[in-house]
Amino acid sequence: MYAVIKSGGKQHRVTEGEVLKLEKIEAATGDTIQFDEVLLVTDGDNITIGTPVVEGAAVSAEVLSHGRGDKIRIIKFRRRKHSMTRQGHRQWYTEVKITDILASGAKKAPAKKKAATKKADAAPAGADDLTKLSGVGPVLVKKLAEAGITSFAQIAAWSDADVAAMDEKLNFKGRIERDDWIAQAKEFTK
């Protein structure tokens, strides 16, 4: 049984247990990856050709290593012009071992999570955008959220003792004036 898969803009004929080098794939060593772009699957006399891919077919592989290929030397020479240019290139690759060829009934690969913005990671849902305060960035928003501060109303209600306590929790020791934050928070709550 063999299959033809598409990876890195190239087509590869693969069989189970085969080890091959593909264009670099962003996966950690030891991870299992799945190729969903299967162009052809054969199982003895049964041949399935995709248009352009075979529906439900997949090939799973284990990432063995990452590396760089041999150096390719490029020399451009112009005769009688006293001109020669030398250049070299080493292409990155990922070495994989084909573990399974699924002709049909392949499980869909889990959808990759989109990289969440730092604001979404730092502040819980329904919270005010504290980055509107001067000197507050994603790191401070995260620290404020850990301290339980997620809205402008909470900052506007701070007393001198609260400001001192936040200085200790945030470990800034007065670098940023909290009085400015209180005034700005009162403006935003209007």
Backbone torsions as a table, in degrees:
resi	resn	phi	psi	omega
1	MET	NA	132.2	175.8
2	TYR	-143.0	166.5	-179.7
3	ALA	-141.9	160.1	174.0
4	VAL	-115.0	119.0	-179.4
5	ILE	-114.2	161.9	177.7
6	LYS	-114.5	125.3	179.0
7	SER	-150.8	129.2	177.6
8	GLY	65.7	29.5	179.6
9	GLY	79.4	5.3	-179.8
10	LYS	-123.6	159.4	177.2
11	GLN	-107.6	138.2	-177.4
12	HIS	-130.5	135.3	173.6
13	ARG	-90.9	120.0	-174.0
14	VAL	-126.4	150.8	173.0
15	THR	-128.5	162.8	179.9
16	GLU	-64.2	136.5	179.5
17	GLY	87.7	-8.0	-178.3
18	GLU	-75.4	142.1	175.8
19	VAL	-110.5	126.9	179.9
20	LEU	-143.2	160.6	180.0
21	LYS	-102.9	124.8	179.8
22	LEU	-115.8	167.9	172.3
23	GLU	-55.9	151.1	-173.6
24	LYS	-53.8	130.8	177.8
25	ILE	-117.7	133.8	179.6
26	GLU	-77.4	88.9	176.8
27	ALA	-153.5	148.4	-179.4
28	ALA	-77.2	154.5	177.7
29	THR	-63.4	131.5	-178.6
30	GLY	96.8	-13.6	178.4
31	ASP	-70.5	154.6	173.5
32	THR	-102.3	127.4	179.0
33	ILE	-117.5	159.1	-178.3
34	GLN	-127.2	130.6	177.3
35	PHE	-98.4	116.6	-178.6
36	ASP	-93.7	-16.7	179.9
37	GLU	-87.3	79.7	179.0
38	VAL	-101.3	119.7	-175.3
39	LEU	-90.7	-27.0	-176.9
40	LEU	-155.5	139.9	176.1
41	VAL	-133.2	131.7	175.9
42	THR	-123.9	140.2	175.7
43	ASP	-136.9	87.7	-174.9
44	GLY	71.1	-120.6	178.8
45	ASP	-86.7	-11.6	-178.9
46	ASN	-83.9	110.8	-178.8
47	ILE	-116.0	128.6	177.8
48	THR	-118.5	120.8	179.9
49	ILE	-110.2	131.9	-178.2
50	GLY	-85.7	161.7	177.3
51	THR	-130.2	77.9	-2.9
52	PRO	-86.4	-18.2	179.5
53	VAL	-119.0	156.3	178.0
54	VAL	-80.1	121.9	-179.0
55	GLU	-66.0	130.9	175.9
56	GLY	79.8	-1.5	-180.0
57	ALA	-93.2	148.8	178.5
58	ALA	-155.6	158.3	176.1
59	VAL	-126.7	126.2	178.2
60	SER	-104.5	147.3	-177.0
61	ALA	-145.3	157.7	177.3
62	GLU	-109.4	132.8	179.4
63	VAL	-77.3	119.9	-179.6
64	LEU	-91.2	-46.4	-178.2
65	SER	-164.2	169.8	173.2
66	HIS	-122.3	152.8	179.2
67	GLY	-172.1	-170.0	178.1
68	ARG	-126.7	141.4	-178.7
69	GLY	-75.0	-177.9	177.7
70	ASP	-65.4	153.0	-179.9
71	LYS	-72.6	133.3	174.0
72	ILE	-103.6	127.1	-179.2
73	ARG	-99.9	131.9	-179.7
74	ILE	-116.5	124.0	178.7
75	ILE	-126.0	124.5	176.0
76	LYS	-111.6	121.9	-175.0
77	PHE	-127.6	130.3	177.0
78	ARG	-115.5	112.8	-175.2
79	ARG	-67.9	147.3	178.3
80	ARG	59.0	13.5	179.1
81	LYS	-113.4	-2.5	-178.5
82	HIS	57.2	46.1	-176.7
83	SER	-138.8	127.4	175.3
84	MET	-149.0	134.5	179.2
85	THR	-122.6	133.2	177.1
86	ARG	-116.3	142.6	-180.0
87	GLN	-150.8	151.3	177.7
88	GLY	-131.6	158.3	180.0
89	HIS	-149.4	136.3	173.0
90	ARG	-124.0	118.5	-176.0
91	GLN	-85.3	135.7	175.2
92	TRP	-73.4	145.6	176.9
93	TYR	-141.9	163.4	173.0
94	THR	-123.3	126.1	179.3
95	GLU	-93.3	123.9	-177.5
96	VAL	-125.7	154.9	174.3
97	LYS	-117.5	123.4	-179.1
98	ILE	-71.8	121.4	-177.8
99	THR	-101.9	-30.5	-174.8
100	ASP	-157.2	141.8	174.0
101	ILE	-117.5	116.2	-179.0
102	LEU	-104.6	111.8	-177.3
103	ALA	-73.3	-36.5	178.2
104	SER	-152.9	162.6	179.5
105	GLY	73.6	24.6	-179.9
106	ALA	-71.3	139.6	176.7
107	LYS	-75.3	140.5	177.1
108	LYS	-67.2	139.4	177.2
109	ALA	-65.7	142.0	-179.8
110	PRO	-61.7	139.5	-178.7
111	ALA	-65.8	135.3	178.8
112	LYS	-73.7	137.4	178.4
113	LYS	-74.0	135.7	176.4
114	LYS	-72.1	145.9	179.4
115	ALA	-65.0	117.2	-179.2
116	ALA	-75.0	148.8	177.8
117	THR	-71.1	158.4	-178.8
118	LYS	-64.3	-33.2	178.6
119	LYS	-64.1	-41.2	-178.8
120	ALA	-68.1	-35.0	178.5
121	ASP	-69.4	-38.6	-170.6
122	ALA	-79.4	-42.5	-173.0
123	ALA	-105.2	137.9	176.4
124	PRO	-71.0	165.4	-178.3
125	ALA	-62.9	142.4	177.5
126	GLY	83.6	3.9	-179.0
127	ALA	-88.8	156.8	175.9
128	ASP	-72.7	158.2	177.5
129	ASP	-84.2	93.1	-175.1
130	LEU	-71.6	-9.2	178.6
131	THR	-71.6	-8.4	175.5
132	LYS	-70.8	-20.6	177.5
133	LEU	-73.0	145.0	-178.0
134	SER	-67.2	133.7	177.6
135	GLY	80.6	7.3	-179.1
136	VAL	-106.8	122.9	177.0
137	GLY	-119.2	-170.9	-177.8
138	PRO	-58.9	-35.8	-178.7
139	VAL	-66.9	-45.4	179.4
140	LEU	-67.4	-35.6	177.5
141	VAL	-61.0	-41.2	179.1
142	LYS	-64.8	-44.2	178.9
143	LYS	-64.8	-39.1	177.5
144	LEU	-64.9	-40.9	178.9
145	ALA	-63.8	-37.9	176.8
146	GLU	-64.8	-30.1	178.1
147	ALA	-84.3	-3.5	178.0
148	GLY	93.7	7.4	-179.4
149	ILE	-98.3	112.7	-177.9
150	THR	-130.7	-1.6	-176.9
151	SER	-136.3	160.3	178.0
152	PHE	-67.2	-32.9	-179.4
153	ALA	-62.3	-37.3	179.0
154	GLN	-66.2	-40.2	-179.9
155	ILE	-70.7	-38.6	-179.8
156	ALA	-63.6	-26.7	-178.0
157	ALA	-89.6	5.2	-178.9
158	TRP	-65.5	141.5	172.0
159	SER	-103.3	179.2	179.2
160	ASP	-61.6	-36.1	179.0
161	ALA	-66.9	-39.0	178.2
162	ASP	-65.0	-39.4	178.9
163	VAL	-62.9	-43.9	179.3
164	ALA	-64.7	-40.6	179.2
165	ALA	-64.5	-40.6	179.0
166	MET	-67.4	-35.8	175.7
167	ASP	-59.1	-40.4	178.9
168	GLU	-69.0	-44.0	-178.2
169	LYS	-66.5	-41.4	-177.5
170	LEU	-83.1	-12.3	175.9
171	ASN	60.2	44.1	178.0
172	PHE	-107.2	-18.7	176.7
173	LYS	50.2	49.1	172.1
174	GLY	80.2	12.6	179.4
175	ARG	-66.0	-35.1	179.4
176	ILE	-112.9	132.8	-177.9
177	GLU	-79.5	118.1	-178.5
178	ARG	-72.6	-21.7	178.4
179	ASP	-61.3	-35.5	176.6
180	ASP	-65.2	-39.5	178.4
181	TRP	-62.6	-42.4	-178.2
182	ILE	-64.6	-43.0	179.3
183	ALA	-65.0	-43.1	179.7
184	GLN	-67.1	-39.0	179.8
185	ALA	-64.2	-38.7	177.0
186	LYS	-64.0	-35.6	176.3
187	GLU	-64.7	-43.6	-177.4
188	PHE	-71.7	-23.8	-179.8
189	THR	-81.9	-12.3	179.5
190	LYS	-68.0	NA	NA
